[in-house]
Amino acid sequence: MANVRKNKIGGARHPDAFWLESLQVRFLHIQPHPLDYRWRIHKKTLRHSVLWFVEQGELMLWVDGNPHRCKEGDICVMPANGEISARSASQEIRLTSINFDADISFLSSQSWMNVLNVPIVFQGMHEELGPVISEMLRHSETPSPYAHLLMQSNMLRILFALLSKVGKDALPASISHMDNRIHAIVQFLLAHPEKMPKIAELAELVQLSESHLRKLFIQYTKQAPLHFVHQLKVEQAQRILIQCSKPVSQISRELGIENANYFTKLFKAKSGLTPMQYRQKYGLWLNDE
């Protein structure tokens, strides 16, 4: 993850930048839990992503059957739809549980934790994140309608700290849980945003038939290859549109689509807005000066 690539559109970029920019997060709930040695959870399926901050004591946690020991000061992160079991490993436990939703927009069929190689346990996070979580708890009962803004911002601070640690620890490359051939195609598309390859070319790249490639894409991304490529192009275009004032026709060419009218129709079909409408709604207005 230490490699940095350059492309014609964005300059130097971290290889995980696109996934991180596509990550959507929504804070849901925070709750402190004082527990004792009798505490148990048996095969519970999570409806949302869950984060536990262990303030005191130790616990054993199983996520999809895999064991993890969580100690004082650790943070445990569990994915939505994961099956968990847990039990106390000390006389007393004090933990804070945070529920949140997270997904990567065009890889919604993949767990965001798998895509970004997020481990279950982060050790020794008390000093860095303890104050952030304490602030969230203090404001959790605040009747102010603005308290949710603080909760959301602190949720993002927590994920920033955790994901920064993932990068620092140089875990394996992104989307390693995908089929290697799908992984290779996605990396090719990200490394060459100026290309708009035909499906036959992508199939040849990984030495598969078009029909086999289609089956793999639907299995791992829930989209046919062409739909995936189109969605990727639109996501890339959205980032360019809000960051600069380049003409739509130029952005279209930089993304490998020579016909700007076709690009506009594709963009609207995927986002509900034309490129200019999207820029007007979400763009940095200072770019117009």
C-alpha angles and dihedrals in degrees: 000000000000092000118103120199131200128217136177093256111042107020117220111005137175109246091241095047095101094051092047093049089052093050112113118197132186125183113223114169145344126203134171117223124198105197138175139208092285095063115123139164118193122200100322119173112220120228093195138022110278132203123195122196110199106212096171136010132005136277140186116233130190118196114189088340097309115121125230132175115218117198135188110298094020127123120215120200122196128187127236112264091024118133113232137188124182142174139182118267095185139043093259134019130190115189138160118220122205122190118202142155121236134169141151104244102227094033096050091140089062124072109250087225092058093046092052095034093238112179122225096236129046110189128218100006097141098101095046102038105019092087092048093052091044089055090051091052092049091055098038093095095040110127091211112118087220095061091089089064090059091047092050093048092049091048088057090047090054093050090046090056094045097045091046088056090051089055092045092052090052099227120185121297121285125278091017089151090066123089107278092239093054088045090053092051094048091049090048091052092048093047092049108038090159091067126085100191124194117241090247089059092051091048090051090049091063096029097246134128115254091247092052091047090052091052092050093049092050090047096051104027103021087233135096113248095255093049090049092051091048092049090049092050091050092049090050091048092051091058093049094046095056095044104048145016098241114146115262090240090058093049089049091054092046088056093051097258110121097184107073092191091056089048091052092051091048092048093050093047091055101037105024091237135080115245091257092048089050092050092048091050101042107013127114100260093204087070087072094063 
